Amino acid sequence: MHIHILGISGTFMGSLAVLAKDSGATVTGSDLKSYPPISDQLEDLNIKVIPNYDIDQLQLKPDLFVIGNVMSRGMPIIEQILTQNLPYTSGPRWLKDNILDQKQVIAVSGTHGKTTIASLIAFILKDLGADPGYLIGGIPIGFDRSSNIGTGPIFIVEADEYDTAFFDKRSKFIHYKSDVLLINNIEFDHVDIFNDVDQIIWQFHQLLRTLSPRTRIIANGDDLNIQKLFALGVWSEIDYFGSSFSDSQKWTCVLDDHGQYNLSLKGKKLEPIHSKLFGQHNMLNVTAAIASLSNLGLNPRELMASAQNFIGVKRRLEYLGKFSNIHLFDDFAHHPTAIKASMAAMKSKFHSSRLYAVVELASNTMRKGSLKSDLKESFHDADFVWILDFGDAEWDIQKEFLGIKNVGIAKNMEDLSDQLWSKLKVDDSLVIMTNKDSVGIRNILIKGPPI
């Protein structure tokens, strides 16, 4: 069978391409832009990617088009697929029909933390000798790719609330048959399809209405929007986790002064977790992963021991090394809450060094400026932050940050380079924060200061 994927270079569709190829299909695809690590993954698997959406690719005559949510009505290739009545489906529906229906599914949802938690769950199972299936929106460090069918019965899927396709405006996660559903947090995001957080909560509510009573929900008890969700109705049992003790909370974790994660189960303290991850947000991510896997009958102490071996995920506060005497980190953070959490984690871990960041406002939410007030509160822990302003934002970035002493604006890469080298000193730390390709920013440090 020949499958042609429109929008193949996104993290979800690029991972789907791997599963389709492993299933025995011939896979091709198209996209306008491709970024590592997904572009590298597709190239390694010899999956041909056409760098456009021209209708000429219809001559490939695939058996099925899998259409990503980047595609829309009015695009010539979409109009031709519909006119010629060619077979098509969405990525989430293909995943359900061809993979998930035969698996025991752990679905990881929420505005933040999905990739780290899903990666950690997959890592722990592999560390304990299993061969789980997974589809993750990133590549765990030590893994060679972002998805795997797996020979075992368990499949971990990153369950996104973004819409499915132009012909199915439900959230992707509505298609996934969840045996364990993790809800890590709910916050306003994706302003291109949601008007407010209540619309996101409503999509989660539709998900809960489809769950079996046997599905176990693992939920962040600290999150008020999750409580609003459950007030609308829930018909499955819930295990709560969080950072504060309460009678309703099954799993509680507290970060101590030494950076250890101190986990308790039903109020009983377990051994500290010496995680290679750091920060309050990662503490909750680790707790969520252990809570999810404990429902499979696995020993919590074995889960905790394996979690300590997990290094992290590419582009999630990933340490790239020391370049020009500067410690360089790459982070996918592109929402004010995620930016703030990463900054706080960096400051707590490397409090003795100066912390700098380059932030690119590349997501639709950031470009539209819907969360600009929250963004201004995200930089408290940084010594200085540069915001890239290439002129494609729908708000006046320069005006908004005027007078904020630890924020500068860079108009282009040359401008950024000049500003970086005017401040950076030996052993400083620099974090790149963008959901786009970070290579251009990295190269500034790799090349070093001008002589």
C-alpha positions in Angstrom: 0.0 0.0 0.0 1.3 3.5 -0.9 0.5 6.3 1.6 1.2 9.9 0.7 1.2 12.3 3.7 0.4 16.0 3.2 2.2 17.9 6.0 4.6 15.1 6.7 7.3 17.2 8.5 5.2 18.1 11.5 6.1 16.2 14.7 2.9 14.2 14.7 2.8 13.4 10.9 6.5 12.7 10.8 6.1 10.2 13.5 3.1 8.7 11.8 5.2 8.2 8.6 7.6 6.0 10.6 4.7 3.8 11.8 3.3 3.5 8.4 6.6 2.5 6.9 7.2 0.0 9.7 3.7 -1.4 9.0 4.9 -2.3 5.5 3.5 0.6 3.5 5.3 2.6 0.9 5.4 6.2 2.3 6.0 9.5 0.6 4.9 13.0 1.6 5.1 16.7 1.1 5.7 19.8 3.2 6.9 23.4 2.7 9.5 23.3 5.5 11.3 20.6 7.4 13.2 20.9 10.6 15.4 18.6 12.6 15.0 16.2 14.3 11.9 15.1 12.3 13.6 16.0 8.9 16.6 13.9 9.9 14.4 11.0 10.9 12.5 11.0 7.5 15.8 11.2 5.6 17.3 8.3 7.6 14.3 6.1 6.6 14.6 7.2 2.9 11.1 8.7 3.0 10.8 11.0 0.0 9.6 14.5 1.0 8.4 16.8 -1.8 9.1 20.5 -0.7 5.8 21.8 -2.0 2.1 21.1 -2.3 1.9 21.3 -6.1 -0.8 19.1 -7.7 1.9 17.3 -9.7 2.3 15.0 -6.8 -1.1 13.5 -7.5 0.6 11.7 -10.3 2.2 9.4 -7.6 -1.3 7.8 -7.4 -1.1 6.7 -3.8 -3.7 4.3 -2.4 -4.4 6.8 0.4 -3.8 10.4 1.2 -3.2 11.1 4.9 -4.0 14.8 5.3 -2.4 16.9 8.1 -4.2 19.8 9.8 -1.9 22.2 8.1 -3.9 21.7 4.9 -7.1 23.7 4.2 -9.8 24.1 1.7 -8.9 26.3 -1.3 -5.4 24.7 -1.7 -5.3 23.3 -5.2 -4.1 19.9 -4.2 -7.0 19.6 -1.7 -9.6 20.7 -4.2 -8.3 18.2 -6.7 -8.4 15.3 -4.2 -12.0 16.2 -3.5 -12.9 16.7 -7.2 -11.4 13.4 -8.2 -12.9 11.6 -5.2 -9.5 10.3 -4.2 -9.3 8.3 -0.9 -8.1 10.3 2.1 -8.1 10.2 5.9 -6.7 12.2 8.8 -3.5 11.2 10.7 -5.3 10.5 14.0 -7.9 8.3 12.3 -5.2 6.4 10.5 -3.4 5.9 13.8 -6.5 4.6 15.5 -7.6 2.2 12.7 -4.2 0.8 12.0 -2.3 0.8 15.3 -4.2 1.8 18.4 -7.2 -0.6 18.0 -4.8 -3.5 18.6 -3.0 -1.9 21.6 -3.5 -1.0 25.3 -3.2 2.8 25.0 -1.7 5.3 27.4 -2.7 8.7 26.1 -0.8 11.7 27.5 -2.6 15.0 27.2 -2.4 18.6 28.5 -1.1 22.0 27.4 2.4 21.4 28.7 4.7 18.4 29.4 3.2 15.9 26.9 6.4 15.1 25.1 8.5 14.7 28.2 6.0 12.5 30.0 5.3 10.3 27.0 9.0 9.9 26.4 9.6 9.0 30.1 6.9 6.4 30.1 8.3 4.8 26.9 11.8 5.0 28.4 10.8 3.3 31.7 9.1 0.4 29.9 12.1 -0.1 27.6 14.4 0.1 30.6 12.4 -2.6 32.3 12.7 -4.9 29.3 9.5 -4.2 27.4 9.1 -3.1 23.8 6.3 -0.6 23.9 4.8 1.2 20.9 4.9 5.0 21.0 4.2 8.1 19.1 5.8 11.2 20.6 6.1 14.8 19.5 9.9 14.7 19.9 12.8 12.2 20.1 13.9 11.0 23.6 17.7 11.2 24.0 19.0 7.7 23.4 16.1 6.8 21.1 16.8 6.9 17.4 13.3 8.1 16.4 10.0 9.5 17.7 7.7 6.5 17.1 7.7 2.7 17.2 5.0 0.1 16.7 6.5 -2.1 19.4 6.1 -5.9 19.9 4.5 -5.4 23.3 0.8 -4.7 24.0 1.3 -1.1 25.3 1.2 2.0 23.1 2.0 5.5 24.4 0.6 8.3 22.4 1.0 12.1 22.8 -2.7 13.2 22.8 -2.9 16.7 21.3 -5.9 19.0 21.7 -5.2 20.7 18.3 -7.8 20.0 15.6 -7.7 16.8 13.5 -8.0 18.1 9.9 -9.9 20.6 7.8 -12.7 18.1 7.5 -12.7 17.1 11.2 -12.4 20.0 13.7 -12.5 17.8 16.8 -9.3 17.6 18.8 -6.9 14.8 17.7 -7.2 13.0 21.1 -10.9 12.2 20.5 -9.8 9.4 18.1 -7.6 7.6 20.6 -8.9 4.6 22.5 -7.4 5.4 25.9 -7.0 2.7 28.6 -5.1 5.2 30.7 -5.6 8.9 30.1 -3.2 11.4 31.7 -4.3 15.0 31.9 -1.3 17.0 32.9 -2.8 20.6 32.8 -5.2 22.7 30.8 -4.3 26.3 29.7 -5.3 28.7 27.0 -3.3 28.1 23.8 -3.8 27.6 20.0 -5.6 30.9 19.5 -6.0 30.2 15.8 -8.7 27.6 16.6 -9.8 28.4 20.2 -11.3 31.7 21.5 -10.7 30.9 25.2 -9.8 28.2 27.6 -13.4 27.2 28.0 -13.4 26.0 24.4 -10.4 23.8 25.2 -12.1 22.4 28.3 -15.1 21.6 26.2 -13.0 19.5 23.8 -11.6 17.6 26.8 -15.2 17.1 28.0 -16.1 15.5 24.7 -13.1 13.2 25.2 -14.3 12.2 28.7 -17.7 11.4 27.3 -16.2 8.8 25.0 -14.1 6.9 27.6 -14.9 3.5 28.9 -15.8 3.3 32.6 -12.7 1.0 32.8 -10.4 3.8 31.6 -8.2 5.2 34.4 -7.7 8.9 34.4 -4.5 10.3 35.9 -5.0 14.0 36.6 -3.0 16.9 38.0 -4.8 17.8 41.2 -3.1 21.2 41.3 -4.8 22.4 38.1 -8.0 24.4 38.5 -9.1 24.0 34.9 -9.0 20.3 35.2 -11.4 20.6 38.2 -13.6 22.7 36.0 -13.5 20.0 33.4 -14.5 17.3 35.8 -17.4 19.4 37.1 -18.9 19.0 33.6 -19.1 15.2 34.2 -16.7 12.3 34.4 -17.5 8.6 34.3 -14.1 7.0 34.8 -12.1 6.6 38.0 -9.5 9.3 38.7 -6.0 9.1 40.4 -4.8 12.5 41.3 -1.1 13.6 41.5 0.4 16.9 42.5 2.7 18.9 44.7 0.4 19.4 47.7 -0.9 16.9 50.1 -4.6 16.2 50.3 -7.0 13.4 51.1 -8.0 13.1 47.4 -4.4 13.0 46.1 -2.9 9.5 45.5 0.5 10.7 44.4 2.3 13.7 45.9 5.8 14.9 45.0 7.8 17.7 46.7 11.1 19.3 45.4 13.7 19.6 48.1 16.6 22.0 48.5 19.0 19.5 46.9 16.9 19.1 43.7 15.6 15.7 44.7 12.0 14.7 44.0 10.4 13.3 47.1 7.5 11.1 46.2 4.7 9.9 48.4 2.0 7.3 47.6 -1.2 7.8 49.6 0.7 9.8 52.2 3.5 7.3 52.6 6.9 8.5 51.7 8.9 6.5 49.1 12.6 6.9 48.3 13.8 10.2 46.8 14.1 10.3 43.0 17.5 11.6 41.9 16.3 12.7 38.4 18.5 14.0 35.7 15.7 16.3 34.8 15.4 19.5 36.9 12.8 22.0 37.9 9.3 22.0 39.5 7.6 21.3 36.2 9.7 18.2 35.5 9.0 17.0 39.1 5.3 16.8 38.1 6.2 15.3 34.8 8.1 12.4 36.5 5.3 12.0 39.0 2.7 11.8 36.2 4.7 9.1 34.4 5.1 6.9 37.4 1.4 7.4 38.4 0.3 6.4 34.9 2.5 3.2 34.8 1.5 2.1 38.3 -1.9 1.3 36.8 -0.4 -1.5 34.8 0.5 -3.4 38.0 4.2 -2.3 37.9 6.1 -1.8 41.2 6.4 1.9 41.9 9.9 1.5 43.3 11.1 -0.1 40.0 9.4 2.7 38.1 11.2 5.3 40.2 14.6 3.5 39.8 14.2 3.5 36.0 13.0 7.1 35.9 16.4 8.1 37.4 18.2 6.9 34.3 16.1 9.1 31.9 18.3 11.9 30.4 15.5 13.8 28.7 14.2 14.7 25.2 15.8 16.4 22.4 15.0 20.2 22.4 13.4 20.0 25.9 16.1 21.9 27.9 18.6 19.8 26.0 22.2 20.6 26.8 24.0 21.0 23.5 27.5 21.6 25.0 29.9 24.4 25.5 30.5 26.7 22.6 32.8 29.7 22.7 32.9 29.1 26.5 29.1 29.5 26.8 26.8 26.7 28.0 24.2 26.3 25.3 20.7 24.7 25.8 17.9 24.1 23.3 14.3 24.3 24.5 11.0 23.9 22.6 9.2 26.3 25.0 6.9 28.6 23.1 4.1 29.4 25.6 4.6 31.9 28.5 4.0 29.2 31.1 6.5 26.8 29.6 9.1 29.6 29.1 8.6 30.7 32.8 9.0 27.1 34.0 12.1 26.5 32.0 13.7 29.7 33.2 12.9 28.9 36.8 14.3 25.4 36.4 17.5 26.7 34.8 18.0 29.3 37.6 17.5 26.8 40.3 19.9 24.3 38.8 22.6 26.7 37.7 22.1 29.6 40.1 25.8 30.5 40.2 26.0 31.4 36.5 24.3 34.1 34.6 21.3 33.0 32.6 20.5 34.4 29.2 17.8 33.4 26.7 16.8 34.0 23.0 13.0 33.7 22.5 11.4 33.3 19.1 7.7 34.0 19.0 7.0 31.5 16.3 3.7 29.9 17.3 0.4 31.3 16.2 -0.5 32.1 19.8 2.7 34.1 20.3 2.5 35.9 16.9 -1.0 37.1 17.6 0.0 38.5 21.0 -2.9 36.9 22.8 -0.7 36.0 25.8 1.7 39.0 25.7 0.9 40.1 29.2 1.8 36.6 30.5 4.9 36.7 28.4 6.2 39.8 30.2 6.0 37.8 33.5 7.9 34.9 32.1 11.4 36.4 32.1 11.8 37.1 35.9 14.6 34.5 36.4 16.7 35.5 33.4 19.5 38.0 33.6 18.7 39.1 30.1 16.4 37.9 27.3 16.5 38.7 23.6 13.2 38.5 21.6 13.5 37.9 17.9 11.2 40.4 16.0 11.4 39.6 12.3 8.3 41.7 11.6 5.8 38.9 11.3 4.1 39.4 14.7 0.6 41.0 14.8 1.6 43.3 17.8 4.2 45.8 18.5 6.9 43.8 20.4 9.2 46.8 20.8 6.5 49.0 22.3 5.3 46.2 24.7 8.7 45.6 26.2 9.8 49.2 26.3 11.4 50.0 29.6 11.8 46.4 30.7 15.5 46.3 31.6 16.2 42.6 31.1 14.6 42.4 27.7 16.1 43.3 24.3 14.8 43.1 20.8 16.7 41.7 17.8 15.6 42.5 14.3 17.7 39.9 12.5 20.4 37.3 13.1 23.2 39.8 12.6 21.6 42.2 15.1 21.2 39.2 17.5 24.8 38.2 17.1 26.1 41.7 17.9 23.8 42.0 21.0 24.8 38.5 22.3 28.5 39.0 22.1 28.1 42.4 23.8 26.9 40.6 27.0 28.0 37.0 27.1 30.9 36.1 29.2 32.8 32.9 30.0 30.6 30.2 31.6 27.4 32.0 31.1 24.3 29.9 30.1 22.2 30.6 27.0 18.8 28.9 26.3 17.3 29.0 22.9 13.5 28.9 23.1 11.6 28.3 19.9 9.3 25.7 18.3 11.1 26.3 15.0 14.5 25.4 13.8 17.2 26.7 16.2 20.2 26.0 14.0 20.6 29.6 12.9 20.8 30.8 16.5 23.1 28.0 17.5 25.5 28.9 14.7 26.1 32.3 16.3 27.7 30.5 19.3 29.4 27.8 17.3 31.1 30.5 15.1 32.1 32.5 18.1 32.5 36.2 18.6 33.7 38.4 15.8 37.5 39.0 15.9 
